[in-house]
Amino acid sequence: MSKLKIRGFEEHVDVPVTVELIDDVDVEFVVKFKRLDRKKLEKVVKEVRARAIEGRDLEQKKLIAKKEEAADFDKKIDKLNSQSNDTLIEGIVSWSEFYDEDDNEVPFSRANLKQVLDHPAYLQAIDLAFWRATGERIKN
């Protein structure tokens, strides 16, 4: 039995990304994501939701914690954020049309990707693109 070759079943999907910076400058480039099948997507969604709930709980506990305990909550929150970044990183194959301030193309590498994801505006834009690439949400 051959695999269907219809639109939307590609192994990878290119998603345009627009990063809105605070100085009214937009950075635009294309990120290539792995296409997730329904089972993998459901797993990712469950994991993301669980981390979000745990993160909110930790933030609440941190608010009422003693000063020396707050550092432990920060470490746990950082670990959750790192796990979320890992999920995003695993889904990214490459990027294109991504240029630095001198108009040199930024080569794709895991090290460059991690550096880019350290910037909150880039993280938010790439995360949004990831969810667009995966179908945004699962309907029951």
C-alpha positions in Angstrom: 0.0 0.0 0.0 1.5 3.3 -1.0 1.5 6.4 1.1 -0.9 9.1 0.1 0.7 12.2 -1.5 -1.8 14.9 -0.7 -1.3 18.4 0.6 -0.8 18.5 4.3 0.9 15.2 4.6 4.4 16.4 4.0 7.2 15.3 6.4 8.2 18.9 7.0 6.4 22.2 6.8 7.8 25.7 6.2 6.2 28.3 8.4 6.8 32.1 8.0 7.9 33.7 11.3 7.5 37.4 12.1 9.3 38.6 15.2 8.0 42.0 16.4 10.7 43.8 18.2 10.1 46.8 20.5 11.8 49.3 18.2 9.1 48.9 15.6 11.4 46.6 13.5 10.0 43.3 12.3 12.3 40.3 11.5 10.9 37.8 9.1 12.2 34.4 8.2 11.0 30.8 7.5 11.3 27.9 9.9 11.0 24.3 8.8 9.3 22.1 11.3 8.7 18.4 11.5 5.1 17.5 10.8 3.7 15.7 13.8 1.1 12.9 13.4 -1.9 13.0 15.6 -0.6 10.7 18.3 2.7 12.6 18.6 0.8 15.9 18.7 -1.6 14.7 21.4 1.5 13.6 23.5 3.1 17.0 23.0 -0.1 18.9 23.9 -0.5 16.8 27.1 3.1 17.4 28.1 2.9 21.2 27.4 -0.4 21.5 29.4 1.1 19.5 32.3 4.2 21.8 32.4 2.0 24.9 32.2 -0.1 23.8 35.1 3.0 22.8 37.1 4.7 26.1 36.3 1.6 28.1 37.5 1.6 26.0 40.7 5.2 26.7 41.3 4.9 30.4 40.7 2.0 30.5 43.2 4.0 28.6 45.8 7.0 30.8 45.2 4.9 33.9 46.1 4.3 32.7 49.6 7.6 30.9 50.1 10.3 32.0 52.4 13.3 33.7 50.7 15.5 30.6 50.9 12.8 28.4 49.4 12.2 30.7 46.5 15.5 29.7 44.9 14.4 26.1 44.8 11.1 27.1 43.1 13.1 29.2 40.5 15.3 26.1 39.7 12.2 24.0 39.1 10.6 26.6 37.0 13.8 27.0 34.9 13.8 23.2 34.4 10.2 23.3 33.1 11.1 26.2 30.7 14.1 24.2 29.5 11.9 21.2 28.8 9.5 23.4 26.8 12.4 24.7 24.8 13.6 21.2 24.2 10.2 20.2 22.7 10.4 23.2 20.4 14.0 22.5 19.4 13.2 18.9 18.6 10.5 20.0 16.2 12.7 22.4 14.2 14.6 21.1 11.2 16.1 24.3 9.8 15.4 27.9 8.9 15.9 30.0 5.8 15.8 33.7 4.8 17.2 34.6 8.2 19.7 37.5 8.1 21.7 39.2 10.8 22.1 43.0 11.2 24.8 43.1 8.4 22.5 41.2 6.0 24.5 38.0 6.3 22.5 34.8 6.3 22.4 33.2 9.8 23.4 29.6 9.4 21.1 27.1 11.1 22.6 25.1 13.9 21.4 23.8 17.2 23.7 26.3 19.0 22.4 29.2 16.9 18.8 28.0 17.5 19.3 27.9 21.3 20.8 31.4 21.2 17.9 32.7 19.2 15.4 31.1 21.6 17.0 33.0 24.5 15.4 36.2 23.1 11.8 36.4 24.4 10.4 37.9 21.2 12.0 35.2 19.0 10.9 32.5 21.4 7.3 33.7 21.3 7.3 34.0 17.5 8.9 30.6 16.9 6.6 29.0 19.5 3.6 30.4 17.7 4.9 29.1 14.4 5.4 25.7 15.9 1.8 25.4 16.9 0.7 26.7 13.4 2.9 23.9 11.9 1.3 21.2 14.0 -2.3 22.2 13.3 -2.6 24.5 16.3 -4.9 22.4 18.3 -6.5 19.0 18.5 -10.3 18.9 18.0 -12.1 16.1 19.8 
